[in-house]
Structure formats: structure tokens, C-alpha cells
């Protein structure tokens, strides 16, 4: 296995190093979506999932408008590029600055802000009529239309106008599961930013600091480094570590406590999910034992990862729910598992005892996912949480997350 790390170069475009080739990235993503469409029963994919829209149209509106179900894209069989209906002045912006698609393919659209404008106004009816006319023009109106996610009134309107709707999300997730070198480099750059934030957290993690102060600093630091979206920073300390609450508060951190963090952000759309655990000033035997078990589970999982292996085989290497205090795999879900990473936080493969034993997926070169372990401590309130991001390569698993995690890190030891 090669020990050479995957490259994480600077963010600028330069003439003296090969870095991210965004033209190649755009061609690859659209090509994968087109292949998925051609292999399906569908005549077209109608996409509302904003990660699928970005994957196929290479455009993005985040923040307040990204999840309002008002942006949608239509990819039809045989089409060279998709059509995109976008919000207001964003359409003119795309025509000026996103010129890899013909300007006529950018259109203004609005469906009502997830019900704030009632369906009876007719916005959805008009949109479906326009889409149907485009399907007729493309000669695919008699074939099913694949949709990823949809508002019920829009679905009802499609059915009322005689369109047969099927699921496209499975096809799009399959398309997105194999990352090309540009995607892997963007994921590595995003992780490198979090490496630096963890150094900051290590230095500021002292008694008297609040969880939300660390969250605020992490947000500022990530945006300073070039993040385009900080989706979440979980900060968990003291007695809040067990059970895991998956959020942060204004709690004051105290001497000798265990604290763990999860940093979820994106760079050029590509996300991280990256846990690290610290002890504050000193560590107890119970905390060290919990961390050692979490690390052993992590290393066992990583050792089992290689192309050709089934996700059921990897899941079998992770502890059963009963081994760390839960009655069922459903109750323990999210603590010992892996999830794909890309434009979305939870892509394929999802590896856990809850689902992988029923429908295993074969690991392939180019898959990228985050593997998570969690172990409660015998003191009843501390716990260890570790997460490593992994790329499946021809040489085996490559770990992207480099902040030290082989042993429990004691921040600012006494």
C-alpha cells in the first residue's frame, strides 16, 4: 500500500501545479448523470434535490434559498445539457458567469416557497405544463419521469396532467457514488481546513470556555480559510457526552472533562464530517479506556476496507449495539457506522448493521466515506467519539483526516 498522502494543494488556480480541473469536474458529473438516465426506465430526470441540481447543472444557490424547493432542473434523454429553472436574478447571473450551458437553458421559475404561495394560484400547474411540453418536444413524454424529492402538490399536479412519476434519487445517488480525482482533491482540501480548526480547538480548550464559543470560532476560521458553507459544528462536553445529543449548547467546559466535536462544512460544495475527542487538562482511566476501545473499533473497520469487499463485511467489524449499551441497532444508529461523502453529507455507501446485512454494496475504487465510532466510558457520563474520512483506492484505504487521533489527546495538560 502506498503511504503517499493524497494531494491537498492551495485553493488558487496556478500554472505551475496540477490542481482541480473544474471543466473536467463539470463534464464528469454531467456525464455520470446522463449515463444514469440512459440506464434507467426514465425519459427524463426532474431534479429538486439541490445536490443533484449542482451535480448536473454546475450551479449553486445556498443559504436561505437552497432548500426551498423552488429550483429545479430537467435532464432529458439525448440532451447535451440540462435545463434549470432558478430564482429571480440568479438566472441573469448564470447567463453571464456560468456559460458552460446555453443561455436559453437558464429560465426563471418559482413554485411557492414550500407552500407559502398556495398551489391554487397556479404556479405549479404552469410549471408542469411547461415541463410536459418539453418532454413532448424531446419525444419522451410517454416514458416515466424520475424525480428525486418533491412537494406533494407538485406530484399531484404531474399525475393530474398525465405524467407517470418514478424514483430518480436511487439513480442519482448511484451516479454520485464514484468520485473522480477532482472531487477527491476538493474533499481533501475541505478536510485540510478542518485539520487547522482542530489545532485551534486544541489550543483554546480550557476550563471556562463555552461550547458555543468554540463553535463560533470554528465557523469564523472555516470561512476565513475559504469554506462556502459551515453546515454544523457539534460541541459536546462533560456529562453531555453520554448519551450523545448531537448538538451544542452554552455549557461551560470544566477541568478533567472529555469533549468531542464534529465539524461539517463544505469547500466548493464538497463536505466534511470529522469528529475528534479531547480531554481537558487531564484524563481519567475510564476516559482513556473508552477512547482506546473506540480507536480499536475504528482501526478494525479501516483494516477491512478495500475494493471488492461488501459493506456487510465492513459492518460486521463494527460493534453490535449491545456492546456499547443499546438494545437495538435502530437505537444505536449513527454511532457505529459509515456514510458516503460528496456534495451531500450522507451519500452512498451507508455502512451499518442496521441496513448493510440486508442489502450489501460492493466497495469500489473512488468511493469516499466517513467512518464513525463511539464508546461510552465506565464512569457513566464521559464518552469517546472518533471519525475518519476514507477514500477507497487501488492501494487500499486512504485516510484523509490527519489531526492526531491514535490516542486520546489531552488539550493544555496540567
C-alpha positions in Angstrom: 0.0 0.0 0.0 1.4 3.4 -0.9 2.0 5.7 2.0 2.0 8.9 0.0 -0.9 11.1 1.1 -3.5 12.4 -1.4 -2.7 15.9 -2.5 -4.3 18.9 -0.8 -2.8 21.9 -2.7 -3.7 25.5 -2.3 -7.0 26.9 -3.3 -5.8 29.2 -6.1 -5.6 28.2 -9.7 -1.9 28.3 -10.8 0.1 27.4 -13.9 2.9 25.5 -12.1 0.9 22.7 -10.4 -1.9 20.5 -11.5 -4.8 21.3 -9.2 -8.6 20.9 -9.5 -9.7 21.0 -13.1 -13.2 22.4 -12.9 -14.0 21.9 -16.6 -13.2 18.2 -16.2 -15.2 18.1 -13.0 -18.3 19.5 -14.7 -18.0 17.2 -17.6 -17.6 14.2 -15.4 -20.6 14.9 -13.1 -22.9 15.7 -16.0 -21.7 12.6 -17.8 -22.4 10.4 -14.8 -25.9 11.7 -14.5 -26.6 11.2 -18.3 -25.3 7.6 -18.0 -27.6 7.0 -15.1 -30.6 8.4 -17.0 -29.8 6.3 -20.1 -29.6 3.1 -17.9 -32.9 3.8 -16.3 -36.5 3.4 -17.5 -37.0 7.1 -17.5 -37.3 9.6 -20.3 -36.1 12.4 -18.1 -35.0 13.2 -14.6 -36.7 16.2 -12.9 -34.4 17.2 -10.0 -35.3 19.2 -6.9 -32.6 17.9 -4.6 -30.1 20.8 -4.6 -27.1 18.5 -4.5 -28.4 16.8 -7.7 -29.0 20.2 -9.2 -25.5 21.2 -8.5 -24.1 17.9 -9.8 -25.9 18.2 -13.2 -26.1 22.0 -13.8 -22.8 23.0 -12.0 -24.7 25.9 -10.4 -25.4 26.7 -6.7 -27.6 28.9 -4.6 -27.1 28.1 -0.9 -28.3 29.6 2.4 -32.0 30.7 2.6 -32.9 29.7 -1.0 -31.1 26.4 -1.3 -33.7 24.2 0.3 -37.0 25.9 -0.6 -37.9 23.6 -3.5 -38.1 26.5 -6.0 -35.0 25.5 -8.1 -35.4 22.5 -10.4 -33.6 21.0 -13.3 -34.7 18.8 -16.2 -32.4 16.3 -17.8 -33.8 14.5 -20.8 -32.5 11.6 -22.8 -30.2 12.7 -25.6 -29.9 16.2 -24.3 -26.4 17.7 -24.1 -27.2 19.9 -21.1 -30.0 20.1 -18.6 -32.5 23.0 -18.3 -32.5 24.9 -15.0 -35.3 26.9 -13.5 -33.8 29.3 -10.9 -34.7 32.1 -8.6 -35.1 35.6 -9.9 -31.9 37.5 -10.8 -29.8 34.3 -10.4 -30.9 33.4 -13.9 -29.2 36.5 -15.4 -26.1 35.8 -13.3 -25.9 32.3 -14.6 -26.2 33.6 -18.2 -23.2 35.9 -17.6 -20.9 33.7 -15.5 -22.0 30.0 -15.9 -21.6 29.8 -19.7 -20.9 26.1 -20.0 -24.7 25.8 -20.6 -26.6 27.6 -23.4 -28.2 30.7 -22.0 -31.6 29.6 -23.2 -31.3 26.7 -20.8 -31.5 29.1 -17.8 -35.0 30.0 -17.0 -36.8 31.9 -14.2 -39.0 29.8 -12.1 -40.9 29.9 -8.8 -43.2 27.3 -7.2 -44.2 29.0 -3.9 -41.6 28.7 -1.1 -42.7 25.3 0.1 -46.4 26.2 0.3 -46.2 29.8 1.3 -47.9 30.6 -2.0 -50.9 28.3 -2.2 -50.9 25.7 -5.1 -54.3 27.1 -6.2 -52.5 30.2 -7.5 -51.4 28.0 -10.4 -47.6 28.3 -10.3 -47.2 24.6 -10.1 -49.8 23.9 -12.8 -48.0 26.2 -15.2 -44.6 24.7 -14.4 -45.8 21.2 -15.0 -47.4 22.2 -18.3 -44.1 23.7 -19.4 -42.2 20.6 -18.4 -44.7 18.3 -20.2 -44.4 20.3 -23.4 -40.6 19.9 -23.2 -41.0 16.2 -22.7 -43.3 16.0 -25.8 -40.8 18.0 -27.8 -38.0 15.6 -26.7 -40.1 12.6 -27.6 -40.1 11.1 -24.1 -43.5 12.2 -22.8 -44.7 8.5 -22.9 -41.8 7.4 -20.6 -41.7 7.8 -16.8 -40.3 10.9 -15.3 -37.8 10.3 -12.5 -38.0 12.7 -9.5 -35.6 12.8 -6.5 -37.7 14.7 -4.0 -40.9 16.6 -4.5 -43.7 18.6 -2.7 -47.0 16.6 -2.7 -49.0 19.3 -4.6 -46.4 19.2 -7.4 -46.5 15.4 -7.6 -50.4 15.5 -7.7 -50.2 18.1 -10.5 -47.9 15.9 -12.5 -50.2 13.0 -12.2 -53.2 15.2 -13.0 -51.5 16.2 -16.2 -50.9 12.6 -17.2 -47.2 12.2 -16.3 -46.1 8.9 -14.7 -43.6 9.6 -11.9 -40.9 7.2 -10.6 -38.0 7.5 -8.2 -34.8 9.1 -9.6 -33.0 9.5 -6.3 -31.6 6.0 -6.4 -30.2 6.5 -9.9 -28.6 9.9 -8.9 -27.1 8.5 -5.8 -25.6 5.7 -7.8 -24.2 8.3 -10.2 -22.6 10.3 -7.4 -21.0 7.4 -5.5 -17.8 7.2 -7.5 -15.7 10.3 -7.2 -13.2 11.5 -9.8 -9.8 12.9 -8.9 -11.1 16.5 -8.8 -13.8 15.6 -6.3 -11.3 13.7 -4.2 -9.0 16.7 -4.2 -11.8 19.0 -3.2 -12.7 16.6 -0.4 -9.1 16.6 0.7 -8.8 20.4 0.7 -12.0 20.6 2.8 -10.5 18.2 5.3 -7.3 20.2 5.4 -9.2 23.2 6.6 -10.7 21.2 9.4 -7.2 19.9 10.4 -6.3 23.6 11.1 -9.5 24.3 13.0 -8.8 21.3 15.3 -5.4 22.8 16.1 -7.3 26.0 17.2 -9.7 24.0 19.3 -6.8 22.1 21.0 -5.3 25.5 22.0 -8.5 27.1 23.2 -10.0 24.1 25.0 -9.5 25.2 28.6 -11.8 25.4 31.7 -14.1 28.4 31.4 -14.6 28.2 27.6 -18.1 27.6 26.5 -19.1 25.1 23.8 -20.7 27.8 21.7 -17.5 29.9 21.9 -15.7 27.1 20.2 -18.5 26.7 17.6 -18.3 30.5 16.9 -14.5 30.3 16.4 -14.7 27.3 14.2 -17.2 29.0 12.0 -15.1 32.1 11.6 -11.9 30.1 11.0 -13.5 28.0 8.3 -14.9 30.9 6.4 -11.5 32.6 6.7 -10.0 29.5 5.1 -12.4 29.6 2.2 -15.4 27.4 3.3 -18.6 28.1 1.3 -20.9 26.6 3.9 -20.5 25.7 7.5 -23.4 23.3 7.9 -22.9 22.4 11.6 -20.3 22.3 14.4 -21.2 19.9 17.2 -19.6 20.6 20.5 -20.2 18.1 23.3 -18.6 18.2 26.7 -18.7 16.7 30.2 -21.9 14.9 31.2 -23.4 15.8 27.8 -21.1 13.2 26.1 -23.2 10.2 27.2 -25.7 9.9 25.7 -24.7 11.8 22.6 -27.1 14.7 22.0 -25.7 15.7 18.5 -25.8 19.4 19.2 -24.0 22.2 21.1 -25.1 24.5 24.0 -23.6 27.4 26.0 -22.3 24.9 28.6 -19.0 25.9 30.4 -16.3 23.4 29.9 -14.6 22.2 33.2 -11.3 20.7 34.2 -10.7 17.0 33.5 -13.7 16.6 31.2 -13.9 14.8 27.9 -15.1 16.8 25.0 -15.7 15.9 21.4 -16.6 17.8 18.2 -17.9 17.2 14.8 -17.1 19.7 12.0 -19.4 19.7 9.0 -18.6 22.2 6.2 -18.0 22.3 2.5 -15.4 23.7 0.2 -16.7 24.2 -3.4 -19.6 22.1 -2.3 -17.7 19.1 -1.0 -18.3 18.2 2.6 -16.5 17.1 5.7 -17.8 15.1 8.6 -14.9 14.9 11.1 -15.1 14.0 14.8 -12.3 14.4 17.3 -12.2 13.8 21.1 -10.1 15.6 23.6 -9.6 15.5 27.4 -9.4 18.9 29.1 -6.2 19.3 31.1 -6.1 15.7 32.2 -7.7 12.3 31.5 -9.1 9.6 33.8 -8.5 5.9 33.3 -12.2 5.5 32.3 -11.9 8.1 29.6 -8.7 6.6 28.3 -10.2 3.1 28.2 -13.3 4.4 26.3 -11.1 6.1 23.8 -8.9 3.0 23.3 -12.0 0.9 22.6 -13.3 3.4 20.1 -9.9 3.5 18.4 -9.7 -0.3 18.2 -13.2 -0.4 16.6 -12.1 2.3 14.1 -8.8 0.5 13.2 -10.7 -2.8 12.8 -13.1 -1.1 10.4 -10.4 0.6 8.3 -8.4 -2.6 8.0 -11.5 -4.3 6.4 -11.9 -1.7 3.7 -10.8 -2.4 0.2 -12.3 -2.6 -3.3 -14.4 -5.7 -3.8 -15.4 -6.1 -0.2 -19.1 -6.0 0.7 -20.5 -3.3 3.1 -21.9 -6.2 5.1 -18.4 -7.4 5.8 -17.3 -4.0 7.0 -20.4 -3.6 9.1 -19.7 -6.9 10.8 -16.4 -5.5 12.0 -18.2 -2.8 14.0 -19.5 -3.5 17.5 -23.1 -4.6 18.0 -25.5 -2.2 19.7 -25.5 -4.3 22.9 -21.7 -4.0 23.2 -22.0 -0.3 24.0 -25.2 0.0 25.9 -28.1 0.0 23.4 -30.9 -2.5 23.0 -31.2 -2.4 19.2 -29.3 -1.3 16.1 -32.1 1.3 15.4 -31.5 2.9 18.8 -27.7 2.9 18.2 -27.8 4.0 14.6 -25.4 6.8 13.8 -22.8 5.9 16.4 -21.0 3.0 14.7 -21.4 3.4 11.0 -20.1 5.0 7.8 -21.7 7.3 5.3 -20.7 8.4 1.9 -19.4 12.0 1.4 -19.6 14.3 -1.6 -21.8 17.2 -2.4 -24.1 15.7 0.2 -23.3 14.8 3.8 -25.0 11.4 3.7 -24.4 9.7 0.3 -23.7 6.1 -0.6 -22.4 3.9 0.8 -24.2 3.8 4.2 -22.5 1.1 6.2 -24.1 -0.2 9.4 -25.5 -3.3 11.0 -29.0 -1.8 10.5 -29.0 -1.9 6.7 -25.8 -3.4 5.3 -26.6 -7.0 6.2 -29.9 -6.9 4.2 -28.6 -5.2 1.0 -24.8 -5.1 0.9 -23.0 -2.9 -1.6 -19.6 -3.8 -3.1 -16.9 -1.2 -2.3 -15.3 0.3 -5.4 -12.3 2.5 -6.1 -13.3 6.1 -5.9 -15.8 5.8 -3.1 -15.3 8.3 -0.3 -17.0 7.9 3.1 -16.7 8.8 6.8 -16.4 6.0 9.3 -17.6 6.9 12.9 -17.2 5.1 16.2 -18.4 5.9 19.7 -17.7 4.4 23.1 -19.3 5.4 26.4 -17.0 5.4 29.4 -17.5 3.3 32.5 -17.9 6.5 34.6 -21.4 6.8 33.1 -21.1 10.2 31.5 -17.9 10.5 29.5 -17.5 9.1 26.0 -15.1 9.0 23.1 -16.1 9.8 19.5 -13.8 9.3 16.5 -14.4 9.8 12.8 -12.1 9.3 9.9 -12.7 10.1 6.2 -11.6 7.4 3.9 -11.0 7.1 0.1 -11.1 3.6 -1.4 -8.1 3.4 -3.8 -6.4 0.6 -5.8 -3.8 0.5 -3.0 -6.4 0.1 -0.2 -8.0 2.7 2.1 -6.5 6.2 2.3 -7.3 8.2 5.4 -7.9 11.9 4.7 -8.4 13.2 8.3 -4.9 13.8 9.7 -5.4 15.5 13.1 -3.9 13.1 15.6 -6.4 10.5 16.8 -4.5 7.3 17.6 -4.5 8.1 21.3 -6.7 10.4 23.4 -5.3 13.9 23.0 -5.1 15.9 26.2 -5.6 19.6 25.5 -3.5 22.1 27.6 -2.3 19.4 30.1 -1.7 20.5 33.7 
